[in-house]
Amino acid sequence: MAPPNDPIFPIFTFYKGQLKENCFDLSDGKFYVNGVPLLSEVPSNITFKSFSSISQSSDAPSALFERVQSVSYKGGFLGFRKEETSDRLMNSLGKFSGRDFLSIFRFKIWWSTQWVGNSGSDLQMETQWVLFDVPEIKSYVLILPITEGSDDHVMICAESGSTQVKASSFDAIAYVHVSENPYNLMEAAFSAIRVHSNQFRLLEEKSVPPIVDKFGWCTWDAFYLAVETAGIWHGVQEFADAGLRLRFLIIDDGWQSVSLDGENPNEDAQNLVVGGTVLGTARLHRFDECDKFRNYKSGSLMCPNRPPYDPKKPKMVISKALELERVRFAIETGAEVSCQSQSEYEKMKRELNDLLSGKQKNASGESISSYSCEGESIGLKAFTEDLRTNFQGLDDIYVWQALCGSWGGVRPGTTHLNSKLISCKASPRLDGTMWDGAAVNLVNSGLGLVHPDHADDLYESMHSYLAEVGITGVKVDVTHSLEYVSEEYGGRVDLAKAYYRGLSKSLSKNFKGTGLISSMQQCNDFFLLGTQQISMGRVGDDFWFQDPYGDPYGAYWLQGAHMVHCANNSMWMGQTVQPDWDMFQSRHLCAKFHAGSRAICGGPVYVSDSLGSHDFDLLKKLVFHDGTIPKCQHFALPTRDCLFKNPLSDSKTYGGVVGAFNCQGAAWDPKEQRFRGQSQHYNPMSVFVHVGDIEWDQVEETVTMGEAEKYAVYLNQLEILVIATPDSEAIQITIQPSSFEIFSFRANKEAWTGY
């Protein structure tokens, strides 16, 4: 409780007299850090200002404020001025070459990953930040947030997202910071920006969702859009029968009431299975569940005489739908236009509809959707109550949604909200990223955007109903669709602020302030504007069980790319949200590979197994009997020796903090603008792991462990125990492609009593 007469959120002010001389200097066309030139040929319109000269006050907690103030001399802001105003300004910050860097760039509108190089021309479009290695002073320098490369120059882009919002000068377009520790550098930089902007909060200021310590199941790969109550029930029952307790369930896309363009706006779209063209025109037309869930009656699935459910049905439905999608695409692109192909297409549609509409019957001939053993409760509320009654320990049930409602937003004229169909337009830089079908569909179909003044009402309407029927959280996808439609709404910053404000308010009111997983959100816009309340987010792109573009080397190489995305993204995303490494499939060819990474990732463990396709022996190694998980105290990060290397295709392997993964076999191709398999790198690799690879100081409780004289090291996969000291040689082993080893370090008792 605050002292009498003190504001709950006091405003702190910087005292310039307490600050040391700044580490950065801009003079003579060069940008220096502690006397070492970082950038040359810096244009004369570039400015540098100290942190304290720009950031005068803050509403941050006093401890955070004082921490930032104590190292503010290590950071500052770059800016620039132009003669004419514009909604999109490009400016060089200077050039560099021969200096190693690690960066994160957005390879799709939704997803980001790492990239390395040693000159400005190596930078990719949509770069979110750049970390420089400065060995001359044994330090690292971070530039944040938006840069792209050209002729060794570092080009910064100021883009409003609306031709009606223009400017000519920026005092704080990028933040720079220097530190001897690359991980502490990331923390210090985000802390400084948080104190400066007052627009987001750090992870340390928030609580995380309870699911972070638990095991769960997501319905996506099991059903896709064809998810239904009977299938979910059967899936949860499979885990229970195996003695594996689910503590959370995510009902993914397919539960909402959506209608498609060209169809009755007030009726649910029928027989949806896979995305295809649906992703653009599926628009929310009411806030409760669709017919598949709305028709459920209390007790329908709890009776002894409930009808049998064929666990093969979802796979048959998905297989038929994918085949239909292939034929449809071929017809639309002109590859197949014969009468025979059109006739075959119609036949396949009927077969799929028959599969989807076939209703299970009980002994009395009643369909499962209308049969009731007890009670009169119906719909999603009845279903969640039955799930929790029958499956003890199922604490949390989340459902999927898009940031703007559904993929295509909210259908105009179907709800009380002011929704308008807005044409989608990508910025030139965003348009140059990797092709993405969902983004293309949005651009082609437009977005049913609820006016930002009604964003609060949108989320309250959705979430208050969900909370009432037993839903405890949401998985929010399609986050960056907003930047496509900001022209009429004050630009992408103002539009994002309005939506994130409404989402944060609803999260606090309806889901205890934590019940949300953010996804498809890997851009600075989200982390610097949207994380006031949100405390968990995906740090990798989707788990792909196979290469969606055709994999000539087998279904392996893309799995290593997923690991690298997650580890490197955790460095920056982990400052504001708890990293979530996404679901995986326990019977995938690389299931153990994924399981090993989830075991050390520091976040939740959940799978998306199809019915009847579980490896329970593997899962029981990750999950305790009560459905909780053994979890690292800190999220997993890349070790220092691979920060400025490409662990996907440089023919070198590096040990992790407690895990070493052979991720070789794929790389981003700048010319083709996609990830490609590279068989020449898909080989066994030697790995060296030393006690010094562990960043003990990232968690206060483990600092003393790093001071131990001796460690017992257990190699999980080889099942061997070795003794190591800080002076020992690194432990060397060979790891096969798409394989891993987990090194568990245990210090002598005196060193870990506080652990």
N, C-alpha and C positions, 0 to 999 in steps of 0.2 A: 504494500500500500504506500502511495506517495505521501511525503510529509505534508502537514497542513499548509495550505496556500501555495503549494508547488504544483505546477501543471503535471498531468500524468505523462505527457510527452514533451519534456522541456526542450527548448531550443538552445543548443550550445554554440558558442562563438569562438572562432580561432583567434589566437593572440600571436601576431606576427613576430613579436620580439622573442618568442620562445623557440623559433625555428632556426635550424642550422642552414648553412649555405647549400643551395640546391645542387644535386649531382649532375644535372643537365645544363648545357649551355648551347645557345644558338648564336653563332657569330661567323663572319667571313664566309658565308655560304655553306657552313658545315654544322652538323648537329652532333655535339659531343656528350659522352657520358663519362664522368670522372676523367676528363682529359683525352679520352679515346674517341676518335671520329667514328660515328655510327652511320651517318648519312652524309653524302657529299652533294654538291650542286643543288643545294636547297634553294628553291625560288625565293625571291625577295619578299613575296607577299605572304610567306609562312611566318607565323608567330609562335613563340613559346611563352607560357605563363606558368608560374609556380602554382602549386595546388592551393595554397592559402590565399593567393591573390584572386582566385576565381571562386573558391568555396569559402564563403564567409560564415555560414551557420548551418546547423543540421538538427534534425529531430531524432537522430540515432541514439541508442542507449549510451549512457556515459562511458562505459567501459570500451565499447566499440569506437566511440568518438575519440577518446584519449589514445587508443591504439593507433588509429589512423593519423592523428595529429603528431604522434611521436616519430613517425617515419615519413611524414609528408614531404620532407626535403628530398626524398628518393623518387618523387613523382611530379608530374605536371601535365599541362594540356597543350597540345598542338592545335593551332587554328590557321585560318587563311581568310583573305579578303579579296573580293573581285570587284570590278568597276560596275558590272551590271547584275541585276538580280535574275534568278532563274529557279525553276523547280528541280533542276538537276545540274549540279556543278561538279566538274572534275578538276583536280589539282594535284600536282606532284608534291610529295613531301621531301623529295631528294632521291638519290640513287645509292645503291650499294652493290658490291660484288665481292666474292671471295669470303663471305661470312655465312656460316651455317645458320639456317633458321628452321623452326618448326612452325607450321601454321594449321589452322582449321579453316576449311572452305566448304561452302554449301554446294554439294554436287547435284542436288535436286532442290526444288522449292522447300521440301520438308526436312531434308537430311543433310548432315555435315560429317566430314571426316578429316583426317590429318593429311598434310602434304609437307614435304621437305625440299630444300634446295639451298643454294648459296648465292643467289643474286636476285635482284628485283624482278627480272624477267621470268623467273621461275614461279612467281606467285600466280595463283589461279583466280579467276573471277569469283566474286562473292566470298572473298576471304574475310573471316570474322575476327581473327587476330593473328599476330605474328610474334613469335618468341625468338629472340636472337641469342646466340651463344657469343659471349664476349670474354674469351679466355685471357685476354691481356690483363683484365682486372678480376679474373675468376668469378665472373658474374653473368647474369642474364638480364635482358631487357625485353619488356613486353610493350607492344603497341596495340591498342584496342580502340575502336571496334572494327571499322570497315575499310579494307584496302584491296587493291588489285594491281597486277604487275604490268609494266610496259617498258621495254628497252632499259632494263635494270632500274628504272625509276619506280618508286612506290607511289601509286596513284590512289588518292583518297576520293571517295564519291559521297557527296551530300545530296540525297534524293528525298524529296518530300512525299512523292506518290500522288501529287495533285498539281496540275498546271495552275491552279488558283492559289497555291501556297509557294511563295518565292522568297528568296533571301540572297544576300551577296556576301555576307561575312559570318564567320563562326569563330568564337573565342575558344571553344572546347569541342572540337570535332573528333579528337582522338586523345586518349589518355596514355601516358608513358610512365613506366615504373622500372626500377632496377633493384635487383636483389641477388645475394650470393646463392640462394636456394630457389630452384625453379618452381617448386610446389608452394613455398611460402610467398613467392612472387605473385602467383595467381591469386592467392588469398588476399594479399595486401592490395593488389590492384582492384579487385572487386569490392573490397571493403572501402577503399577510397571513393570509388564511383558511387557506392551505395550512400556514403555520407554526403557526397556532393549532390546527388540527384534527388534523394528522398523519394524515389519512385519504385523501389523494390526493397526486399529484405533478404539478408543472407540466410543460408540454411541454419546457421547457429542461432538465429533469432526465432525460429519456428519449430513447431512439432511436426513429426512425420507421421504418415498413416500407419495404423497398427499392422497392416499387412506386410510391412517391411521385415518383420521377424517370422513370417509364416509361409506355409506352402499352399499353392492354389492351382486352379485349372481355368483356362480361358477357352471359350467355345469356338474360336475363329476357325482354326484349321480342321476342327472336327466337323463343322457344319457349314461354314461361311454364312451366307444370308439365309440359308434354309434352316436355321436354328429353330427348335421347337421344344415345348415343355417335356414331352416324353423322352426325347433324345437327351436333354440335359439331365433328367432324372436318372436315366439308365447310366449315363456317364458318371455321375456322382456315386451311384450305387457300385460301380466297378471299383472305384477307389476304396469304398467302405468294405467291400467283400475281400479286398486284398489286405485289409488291415492298415491302410494308409489314410489318415484323416485329413480331409480338405478343410482348411481354415478360411479360405476365401474363394469366391467364384466370380468370374467376369463373364457376363452375358454380352458377347460382342455384337457387332452390327447384325441387324436382322430382326430386332424386337420392336423397332419403332413403327409408328403409323406414318408411312410415306406414300405419296402418290407420284406418278410419273407424268411428265409433260405429255399432252395429247390424250390422257385418260381422265376419267372422272376425278376432279380435284378433291372430292370429299370421300373417296373410297380408297381403301388400302390397295396398293399394287400387289398383284398375286404372283406366286410361283417364282420369286426371286431366289437365285442361288449364288451366282458369282457376279463380280462387279460389272465389267464391260461398260456399255453405254449407260448403265444404270447410275454409275457414280456421279454423273453430271446432273441428271434430271430427277433423282430421288429427293423430293422436297417434303419436309415435315408439314403435315396438314392438321395434326392434333397432338396433344402432349402426352396422352396415355399410350398404352401398348397396342400393337396391331392385333388383328383377329386371332392369330395363332395363340397368343397369350391371353387375350381378352376373354376367349371362350372357355378357358380352364375353370373347372369347378373344384371347390375344396374337397379333398379326399380322393380325387380321381385316380391318383397314382399310389395311394397308400393302402388300398384294399388288397386282401389276399387273392382275390379273383380278378385283379387287374389284367388286361390283355397283354400278351407278350409283345416285346418290341424287338424288331430285327436290327441288330447292331450293324448289319451290312448296308442298311438302307441309305445312310448318309453318304457313304462312299459311292454307291450306285447313282445317287442323285447328282453328286458333284461330278462324277465321271461323265454322265450324260450331258450335264450342263456345259462342261468344258468342250465336249465334242460339238455341241450345238453352237457355242460361241465361236469355235474355229470355223465352222461352215458359214455362219453369219458374216464373219469378217471377210472370208474369201469371196462371198457373194457381193458384199458392199464395195470391196476393192476391185471387183471385176475379174478376179481369178477364176470364179465359177459363176456363170450366169445362165447355164442351160436350164431348160424346163425340168430336167431330171434332178438337178441339184436343188432347185427351188422346191420341188416335190419332196425330196428327201429331207429338206430343212423343215417343212411343215410336219412331216411324219415324226421327226425327232422332237419337235415341240409338243406334239400330242403325247408321245411316250414320256417326256419329262413331266408334263402336267399330270399324267396318270400316276406317276411315281409320287409326286408331291401331294396330290389330292387323295390318295388312298388312305382311308382312315382305319385305324386299328379297331377291332370289335371285341367286346367282351362276350361272356357266355350267353348273355341275353340278347345279343345282337345290337347293343347300344355302342355308339362311337365313344372313344376315350375322351373326346373333348366335351361330351355332354353327360357322361356318366358320373354320378356322385354318390359316395358312400355315406357322407355325413356333411352337415352344414350347408349353408347357402352362399358362402363367400365365393366370389368369382374373380377371375383375372389374375394380374401379377401379384396382388396382395395375397390371394389364396395360395398361389404357387410358392411365394417366398416363405409363407407361414408353414406350409407342408414340408418344404425343404428343411427348414430349421428344426421342425418337430421330429422329422425322421432321421436327420443326420446331425447328431450332436457335435457341437464345436464349430459349425459353419457360421463364423462370426460375421463375415462381411460378404455382401453380394453387390457387385458393381455392375453397371450397364454402360454400353458404348454410346457416345454421341459425337457429333462434330461441333466445333466451336460455334458455328453459325446455325446449329440445330441438327441438320443432316448434311449429306454431301452437297446437295444443291440448295441448302439453306431452308428457309420457311416459305411455303407456297403462299404467294399473295392472295388475300381475300378469304383464306380458310380459317384464320384465327383472329383474335381481337387485336393482334399486334399490327403495327404499321410496317408491312413488309413490301419491298419493291424489287423487281427483277432487274439486276444491275449487270451490265456487260463487263466481262473480266478482261483485263489487259495487263500483260506482264511487262515489267521494265526491261530495257535492252539488256541489262546484265543478267537478270533472272531468266530471260528468254534464251540466253546462251548456255544454260546449264543442261544437265542430262535429261533426255526425253523421259516424260512421265505420263502414263495414260490417264491417271486421275486428274492431273493438271490440265491436260489437253481437253478433257471432258468439261472441266470447269470453264475454260476459255470458250469452248464451243457452245455451252448451254447457258452460261451466266449464273449468277448467284442470287437466290431469294434473300436479300439482306434486310434484316430488321433494322429500322432506323436506330442509330446509336443512342438517341434519347430514350429508347425503349429497351436497351440492352439489359437493364436491371430486371425489367418485367419478363423478358424472354427467359432468363435463367431462373427467376423465381417461379414462373409458371411451370417450367420443366421440373425443377428440383424439389419444389414443395410437394408436388404430386408423388414423385419417386420416393421421397423420404416417408411419406404417409403410407406407401404400400410395402415398405420394408427394404428399400434399396439404401445402402449406406455409402455409396460413392459412385463416381463416374470416371470413365476413361475418355478423355477429350482428344479427339483426332482432328485432322484437317485444319490445324491451327493457323497456318500461314495463308489461308485463302483470303484473309482480310486485305492483304497488301495488293490484291488484284482489283479491289473495288473502292479504293480510298479517294478517287477523284473528286466526288461531290461532298465529301465529309471531312474536309480540313486536313487531308493528307493521312499517311499511314500511322503517324505517331498519335494524332488526336483520335483517330478511329480505334486504334488498338487500346488506348487508355480507357475509352468509354466501355469497350467490351470487357477488358480485364477487370475494370472496376466493378462491373456488374457480376462477373463470374466470381470474384473474390468475396463480394458481399453475400452471394448465395451460398458459396462454400462454407462460410462462417456460420450462416444461419441454419442450413439444411443438412450439412455433412460434417458437423463438429469441427470445422475448420481445416480438416486434413484429408477428407475422402475424395481424392482426385489424383489420377495419373495423367500427366500431360504427355502428348505424343504428336509426332509430326510438327515439332516446335523448335527445331534446332537452328535458331537464328538469334542474333543479338537483340532483335526487336522484342522477342518474347522474354529473354532473361533480364533485360534491363527495364522492361515495362510491365511484365505480366506476373512477376513472382513475389508480389506483396504478400500473398497468402498461400499460393501453390507451393508445395514442398516436395513433390516427387515428379520425376520426368524421365522419359526414355532417353538413353544416351547412345543407342545404336539405331540403325534403320531396321526394317522388319526382318525377323528370322525367316530366311528363304530356305525351304527344304530342298530346293533345286534352283539352278540358275534360270531365271525367267527369260533370259535371252538365248538359251540353248548352250549347254555346257559340254564341249567336246572332250573334256577330261574326267567326266564323272561328277557326281554331286558333292564335291569336296571343297574346292578352292574358295568358294564364296563364304564358307563358314569361318575361315581365318580372317577374312575381311571384316566380318561382323565383330570379332574379338577386338581388332585394332580400332574400329570405330568407337566401340564402347570404352576401351581403356583411355584413349586420347581425349575423347569428349568428356570423360569424367573429370579431367583436370579443370575445365572451366565451368561446365554445367554443375559440377558438384559444389560449387561455391554458393549456389542459390537453391538447388533442389537435390534431393536424395537420388543418386543415379539408379535407374532401373534398366537392367540388361536384357529385358524382354523375355518372353516365353521361348520354349524350344520343344522339340518332340523327343520323347525318351527312347523311341525305337528308330530314330534316324541313324544313318550310317556313321554320323559324327556325334552321336548322342553323348558319349563319354567326354568328348572334347568340349561340348557345350556345358555338360554337367560340372566339369572341372572348373570352368570359368565362373559359373554361377555360385559354386561353393565358396569362392574367394571374393566375389564382387561386392559384398557388403550390403546387398539389397535383397529384395524378395526372390523366392524361387517359385516359378510357376511354369506349367507345361500347357501345350495345346494339342495333346494327343487325340487322335481319332479313337472312336469307340473300339475296344478290343485290341488296341495297339499300344499297350503300356509295357515298359520294362520296369516292373515293380522292384526287382532286385537292385537296379541302378538307383531308382528314386529313394529307396530306403536308406541308401548311403548318404543322401542329402537331407533327409527329413527325420526328425525325432518321432516317436510313437504318438505324441499328442498333436502333431501337425505343425509344431514350431521347427525352426531351422537353426543349426549352428552357424553363426554369422560373424564375419570379421568386424572389428570395431570401426574400421575406416574403409571407405570404398577403394576398390583396386585402381592402381595407377601404373602407367608405364615407367620402367626404371630409367635412371639417368642415362645409361649407356645406349638406350635406343630412342632417346628424345629427338635426335637430329638424324635418325636413320629411317629407312623404309622397311619395316619388319614384314612387308608382304612380298617384296621382290628383289632384295639386295643380297640374297644368299647368305645372310647372317641371322642367327637366332640369339635372343637375349632372355635372361631370366627375369621373372616378375618378382614382386615383393614376396609372394609366397608361391607363385606359379610360373612355369615356363611353358609356352605354347609355340609349336611350330606352325605359324600362320602363313608360311610361304606358299606361293602359287597363284597370286592375283595381283593386279595393280591397276590404278586409275590410268586410263589412256587419254591424255589431253586432246589428241586429234579426234578420236572417236567419241569423246565425251561420255565414257562409260567405263565400268570396271571390266577387265578382260582376264581370262585365265591365262597363265603362263606356265606351260608344262616344264620348261627348263629349270624352273625354280622349285618344283614340287618334289623335293628330295629330303632324305634324312639329314638332320643338322646336329652339330655339336652345340651344347649349351653349357655355359659356365655360370654358376650361382655362388655368390659369396655373401656372408653375413652383412657386409657393407652395402649390399644392394638394397637393403631394407631401410626405408625412411622412418625410423623409429619415432622421430619427433613430430610426426603428423597427428598423433594422438597423445594427449598429455599422460594418460595412464601407462603408455608403453615406453616413455623416454628412458626410464631406468633399465629397461630390458636391453637397450642399445649399449649400455655400459658394462654388460656382463663379460666375464673373462672366458666363459666356455658355453657352448650351445649343443644340445642334442637336436639333430636334424633328421626328421623322418621323411623319406621319399615315398609318397602315397602309392604310386603305380608300381614301382619296383619293390615296394614293401621291405625296404632296408632302413637301418638306423645308423647314422654316422655321427661322430663328434667333431665339432668345428670350433675354432677360435678366431678372433679378429685377425690373427697373424697366419692362419691356415691358408693353403692354396684353395682356390675356388673349386667347388665340387663340379666335376665334369661328367656329363652323360650324353648319350645320343638319343635324339627324339625323332621318331618317324613323322612323315607328313600328316597333318591333321591330328596329331597326337599331342600329349602334354605330360607334364610331371608337376606335382605339387610338393613344395618343400616346406615342411612345418618346422619352424624354429622354436625351441623351448630353452630359455635361459635357466641358469642355476637358481634355486629357490630364493636366495637373498636378493636377486635382481628383479624377481617378478612378483614379490609379495603384494605390490600395489596394483597388479594387473587384473 
